[in-house]
Amino acid sequence: MSIRRTTTTRRALTAVTVTAALALALTGCGDDGGEGPRSEGSNPPSAPVSPSAPEDKGEPQQQDTAAGENVDPNVKLAEARGQAGVTLVVNQVQRDSGGFVTVQAEIKNEGTTLVNPAQWAGTESVIVRQNLSSVGGATLVDKVGKKRYYVLRDTDGRCLCTTKIRPLQPGTSTAVFMQFPAPPSTTTEVDFSLPTFATTSLKISG
């Protein structure tokens, strides 16, 4: 019985202590204190912090590829030669009302060896870490405006581009896309670059 009474007493004391602390906190929050000076060492009362929501395990992952539905793969606006017999054929360069430019292309392995897409992500650590086997290393250069544009990314560092590209066997190809901030409307031509490929000139439509 003594143990049970001791436990009950401790719980009661704990409850009193917590209640007193909450009362002091509420008193501090209720004090407008608008006219009085605030001491240098004090901090404004913090708003209650809501517990963080559990991670949504069911959230869909970023698509591996996102070639546009209206892109004609037979259209060839430009071509850039890469290493080991790989070519990049640009099918569409479209300026959208949202303030960005989307480049749709197809990468073909016309060589005789397996091609690893890892280098196409570039060398920027955030892009490489968050976008494995992507075309996140692509850039557009407005030579008239003297400005370089990088692939857009979200707040988590994921690029608005094709990711998780599988190694290309000889004779195979993959559709890719990249979205960039749009240059000024007066800019109708830009230079496009992707690591391991030659630079090519693109005309922007729309």
C-alpha positions in Angstrom: 0.0 0.0 0.0 2.8 2.4 0.8 4.2 2.0 -2.8 0.8 2.7 -4.3 0.3 5.8 -2.1 3.8 7.1 -3.0 3.1 6.6 -6.7 -0.2 8.4 -6.4 1.4 11.3 -4.5 4.1 11.7 -7.1 1.6 11.8 -9.9 -0.4 14.4 -8.0 2.7 16.5 -7.6 3.6 16.2 -11.2 0.1 17.2 -12.3 0.3 20.3 -10.0 3.6 21.3 -11.4 2.5 21.0 -15.0 -0.7 22.9 -14.2 1.3 25.7 -12.6 3.7 25.8 -15.6 0.7 26.0 -18.0 -0.9 28.8 -15.9 2.4 30.8 -16.0 2.7 30.3 -19.8 -0.9 31.4 -20.4 -0.4 34.5 -18.2 2.7 35.4 -20.2 0.8 35.0 -23.5 -2.1 37.0 -22.3 0.0 40.0 -21.2 -0.1 42.5 -24.1 2.9 44.3 -22.9 2.7 46.6 -25.8 3.9 49.7 -24.0 6.7 48.2 -21.9 10.2 47.6 -23.3 11.2 44.1 -24.0 14.4 42.8 -22.4 17.2 41.9 -24.7 17.4 38.4 -23.5 13.7 37.5 -23.8 12.0 36.0 -26.8 8.4 36.6 -28.0 6.0 33.8 -26.9 6.0 31.0 -29.5 2.8 29.8 -31.2 2.0 26.2 -30.3 3.7 23.9 -32.7 1.5 21.3 -34.4 2.9 17.8 -34.5 4.3 17.1 -37.9 2.2 14.9 -40.2 3.4 11.4 -40.8 5.1 10.9 -44.1 2.6 9.8 -46.8 3.9 6.5 -48.0 1.3 6.4 -50.7 2.5 9.5 -52.5 3.3 8.8 -56.1 6.9 9.1 -57.1 8.1 11.4 -59.9 7.6 9.9 -63.3 10.7 8.3 -64.9 9.9 10.0 -68.3 7.4 12.6 -69.3 7.5 12.9 -73.1 4.6 15.1 -74.2 1.6 13.5 -75.7 1.6 15.8 -78.7 5.3 15.4 -79.5 6.0 13.9 -82.9 9.1 11.7 -82.7 9.6 12.1 -86.4 10.2 15.8 -86.1 13.9 16.7 -86.0 14.5 20.3 -85.0 18.2 19.7 -84.0 20.7 17.0 -83.4 23.6 16.8 -81.0 26.3 14.1 -81.2 27.5 12.5 -78.0 30.1 9.9 -77.0 30.2 6.3 -78.2 27.7 6.7 -81.0 25.0 8.3 -79.0 22.8 11.0 -80.5 20.2 13.4 -79.1 17.4 14.5 -81.4 15.3 17.5 -80.4 11.6 17.1 -81.3 10.1 20.1 -79.7 11.1 23.4 -78.0 7.9 25.0 -76.6 7.5 28.3 -74.7 4.5 27.9 -72.3 2.3 30.6 -70.7 3.5 29.5 -67.2 6.9 31.1 -67.9 9.0 28.2 -68.8 10.4 26.4 -71.9 10.1 22.7 -72.4 12.5 20.8 -74.5 11.4 17.3 -75.7 14.0 15.0 -77.2 15.0 11.5 -77.9 18.4 10.0 -77.0 19.5 7.1 -79.2 22.3 4.6 -78.8 23.6 4.0 -82.3 26.8 2.6 -81.0 27.9 -0.9 -80.1 28.4 -0.6 -76.3 26.1 -0.1 -73.3 25.7 3.6 -72.5 25.5 4.7 -68.8 23.3 7.9 -68.5 24.9 9.0 -65.1 26.9 11.8 -66.6 23.9 13.5 -68.1 22.9 14.7 -64.6 25.9 17.0 -64.6 28.2 17.7 -61.7 26.1 19.8 -59.3 25.8 17.8 -56.1 22.1 18.6 -55.4 21.0 17.6 -58.9 23.1 14.5 -58.9 22.0 13.4 -55.4 18.3 14.0 -55.9 18.1 13.0 -59.6 20.0 9.9 -60.3 20.4 9.0 -64.0 18.6 12.2 -65.2 19.2 14.9 -67.8 19.3 17.5 -65.0 22.7 18.8 -66.3 21.2 20.4 -69.4 21.4 24.2 -69.9 20.1 26.8 -72.3 22.2 29.9 -73.1 20.7 33.1 -74.4 23.7 34.6 -76.2 22.0 37.9 -76.9 20.9 38.4 -73.3 24.1 36.8 -72.0 22.3 34.5 -69.6 22.5 30.8 -68.8 19.3 28.9 -67.8 19.4 25.7 -65.8 16.8 23.0 -65.5 14.0 23.9 -63.1 13.8 22.1 -59.8 11.3 21.9 -56.9 12.0 22.8 -53.2 13.4 19.3 -52.6 16.0 19.6 -55.3 14.2 17.3 -57.8 14.5 18.5 -61.3 11.7 19.1 -63.8 13.2 16.6 -66.2 13.4 13.0 -67.0 15.0 10.9 -64.3 15.8 7.2 -63.6 16.9 6.7 -67.1 18.0 3.1 -67.6 21.3 2.3 -69.3 20.9 2.2 -73.1 21.6 -0.9 -74.9 22.9 -0.6 -78.5 20.1 0.1 -80.9 17.7 1.4 -78.2 16.4 4.9 -77.4 14.6 6.9 -74.7 12.4 9.9 -74.7 13.4 12.8 -72.4 12.2 16.2 -71.4 13.6 19.2 -69.6 12.0 22.4 -68.4 13.8 25.7 -68.1 12.9 29.2 -67.0 11.7 31.0 -70.1 14.1 33.6 -71.6 12.5 37.0 -72.6 9.9 36.8 -75.3 12.3 38.7 -77.6 14.7 35.7 -77.4 13.8 33.1 -80.1 17.0 31.1 -80.3 19.2 29.6 -77.6 22.1 27.2 -77.4 21.3 23.8 -75.8 23.9 21.8 -73.9 23.9 18.4 -72.2 27.0 16.8 -70.7 28.8 14.5 -73.1 26.9 16.0 -76.1 27.9 18.8 -78.5 26.2 22.1 -78.1 23.4 22.7 -80.6 21.2 25.7 -81.5 17.4 25.6 -80.8 14.6 27.9 -82.0 11.9 28.4 -79.4 8.3 28.2 -80.6 5.2 29.6 -78.9 
